Amino acid sequence: MSEESPNRGLHPDDPLAKQLTARTQPTVMKTEPMEKPIRSLLSISIPQDRISAILQGSAPESMAQKWYIYSTGPTIQGLATLFMFRSWTGLAVAEITISIPVDGAGKTMDGDSKMTEIRWESSYDRVGQQTEESAKETVLEVCKWVLGVDLS
């Protein structure tokens, strides 16, 4: 796990940085990297008013909550990564690259963001018969039910 601040690419005065004050940190729980990751393209728009909810992430507060989610970025180039783990096992399920509109100085601009790539676990021992389609569906469902953002 990175020791860097999840907001490292954002200027403190950036409007998005001001919305990410209670961001879930990458050090909340022990996690395991993917065993057999596969990269696939993704094209899912995130409305401008919902990007902060996605980047905030979510840490489980009880055993009933099955997901641990955090993000890093955006970088000065406007790239962020959303990490999704099963909370009971700490196993990585998906990493999603998000492109956020930024100006030449790296300050966020008006406009929707976009999920552009997914790196998903394909190990049968970890996720059963996961396919590219089911991995993408999992991302949408977790965003909806855990982060409160319906992207469908």
N, C-alpha and C positions, 0 to 999 in steps of 0.2 A: 504494500500500500504506500502511496505517496505521502510524504511528510509536508508537501506544499499545501498552501491554503487553497481551498476550492475556488476562491474568488481571485486568484492570483492575476488574471488577465484584466480584471475590471478596475477602473479608477474608482476610488471611494465616492466620488461625486456622481458616478454613473447611476441613472435611475434604476437600472436592474440590480446593481449592487445594494442599493438602499432597500430593495424588496427582499433581499436574501439574507436578512439578519439572523434568522433562526434556522439556517440551513443544516440539514443532517450531515454530520461529518463522516469521513471515510474510516475513522478509528473507533466507531461506536461498538462494533463487534468483530470477532475473528471471522475471516472469510477465506475461502479456497478458490484459486483460479480455475478456469475451465480446463477440462481434460482433453476434449476434442472439439475445439472451436471451429466454426465455419462462418465465413463472412458472406453477407448477402446485401444487395442494394435495398434501400427502403425509400419510400417517398410518402411521408405523412406530414401534413401541415399542422403546425401548432399555432393557434391564434395568439396574437401579441399579448393579449390580456391573460393568457394561461401559462406562458413560459416560466414565470416565476414559481408557479405551483409545481411544475414538472421538476425544475432545478432544486427546489427545496428538499425533495426526497422524503423519506419516511423511515423512522426507526421503530421497530416493534416494541410495544409497551407491555404486551402479555403474550402468552403462548398461542392465543387465538389469532394473533396477527402473523401472517405467514411470510411477509416480505420485508426485506431490508433494502432500502433504495437510497443511493446518494449520487451526486454528480460532481464533476470537476469542470472548471472553465466558466464562462467562455475565455478562450485565449484572445490575444489581440487580433487574431484573424477571425474571431467569431465562432470558434468551434468549442463545443462542450461535449462531455461524455456522460451518459446516464448509465449507472451500474445497477443491476437487479440481482439480488441473491435470495435464496430461500432462507428464512430466518432460523429455522430449526437446525439446519445443517451447515449454514454459511456457504453453501455451494453456489458458485456463479451460474446464472441462467442466461443472462443477456447483457451486452454492452451496446448502447445505442449512441451513434454519433449524431449530434444536433448542430445544424448550421444556423447561427443567429445573425441577423443583419447588423453590421457594424460599419462605421465610417473608416477612413484611412488611418485614423489615430486609435482605432479599436473601441470607440465609444458606441454603445448600442444605439440603433436607429429605429424609427417606427417601421413596422412591418412584421409579418408572420415569420416564425422560425420554421425549420423543417428537419425532421428526422431523415437522414440520408443513407445511413448504413446500420446494419445490425450484425453483431458478432454473437452467435448463439451456440449453446452447448449441444453437442450431438451424441455424447456418450450415452449408450443405452443404460448403463449402470446408474447414471445420474438422473436422466430425464425420460427414460423409457423410449418410446418410439417417436421422439420429437422430429418434426419435419420443419422445413423453412416456413411453410404456411402456419403451422401451429405455433412456432416461435414468435412470428409476427403477431398472431392473434393473442398470445400471452401478453405481449407488450401492451397491446391496446386494452386488454382486460385489466391489467395491473394499473395502468394509468387511470382508467375509469374508476375502479373500485378502491384502490389504495390512495392514489393521489388526487382523486376527485376531478379528473380531466377527461372528458369524453372526446376522443379523437376520431370516432367512427363516422 
